[in-house]
Amino acid sequence: MRFYITIMALLLSSVVASPIARVNNRDRLESEAAIKKRFPMKGPGDGAGVAGITGREWIELSFKLHDICACLGFGSEEQKKQLIWRRLEGTVRMTFGLMEPSHGSDATFIKTKATRAVKDGVEGWTINGMKMWQSNQHKATHCIVFARTSGNPGNAIGITAFFVPAKAEGVKVLSYEWTFNMPTDLATVSFTNIFVPDSAIFGPINNGLAIAQSFVHENRIRQAASSLGATVFCITESVKYARQRKPFGEELAKNQAIQFPLVELAMQAEMLRLLIRKTAWEMDRMEQKEVERNISDKVSMCNYWANRLCTQAADRAIQVHGGIGYSRHKPFEHIYRHHRRYRITEDSEEIQMRKVAAYLFGYIGLKKEAFSKL
Ligand SMILES: *[C@@H]1O[C@H](CO)[C@@H](O)[C@H](O)[C@H]1NC(C)=O
């Protein structure tokens, strides 16, 4: 997790030595090097909430790291050795197989099953099932597949994650989904009678959902940072355009009808940045269990507000830019489509709000005990 937050902090902040990034030096150096290579930044003070990165590049980046973080947190020593550095080099790529055609947020009901098996004298598991929305499937060397290994549908316990070679016999890509006028790398994949040895188990047996929990927390705040970056980009570009464009001989920016909506967005972006940084900073200092108990609601707040704000900012940027903003000469329609997805993935706005509500009303979290006595 720390590794991840560091990267997020680097991107989010032009202040490289931000306290969010106070982590293990080695991780930090490695992540800085990887990021700098990909997105050369001028350094602190280049005015870069988004480090001069367009929405498009954020998108690429956003897919790069989550599996490394999961592997750092839950992989065996052997898996870490085998997968992480090769992943950074680009010779290993992983999908994250939790969702299925008929189960999304209700992951405890997944139908993919793994049963005990022996093949050529090796103890292991046979996996059968189907997964949907597998990002990067076309380039994947491994699929992380969540399957029920014990218990009943609806039980949180009894689900285990496995590393399955993406090219194993029995792995079949059925389709890549088109979404909101974008072709994607999000595949629907079937797994038929796939044998994996015990060493393919990723994380705790029967408690694979802990990986998913940690993954979604990290991804929720990562998405929030990404949406904030894209929001700031949309605002900044709109402001510049409004100063340059002179309909009827006057700067567009002189109109309060142009100013005020951008003021509202800019103000919310400022507030959101503080909440994201505070939450990320706290996450760096907590074990996953504490994140879940103490600040899961804050992570959800960051997530749903940032993602919603970004779609509003992209929509506003299109409006300020007029026809050219609606075209692909500008990135706003792409940002809109991409971040619109974030209002659904890593759980929908409604699931985030449900989480915030559960903390607010003390059904879970720190107030649970006190509120049970009301
Ligand atoms: C989480 O909350 C508990 C209860 O308020 C508190 O004792 C603990 O210090 C908090 N954890 C962190 C890391 O802040």
The ligand as an ORCA input file, in Angstrom:
! r2SCAN-3c Opt
* xyz 0 1
  C      -8.274      4.100     14.888
  O      -9.288      4.459     15.825
  C      -9.047      4.045     17.149
  C     -10.264      4.371     17.980
  O     -10.569      5.744     17.939
  C      -7.791      4.708     17.680
  O      -7.520      4.263     19.006
  C      -6.634      4.371     16.777
  O      -5.491      5.062     17.198
  C      -6.961      4.748     15.337
  N      -5.857      4.304     14.485
  C      -5.051      5.137     13.890
  C      -3.876      4.512     13.211
  O      -5.226      6.340     13.863
*
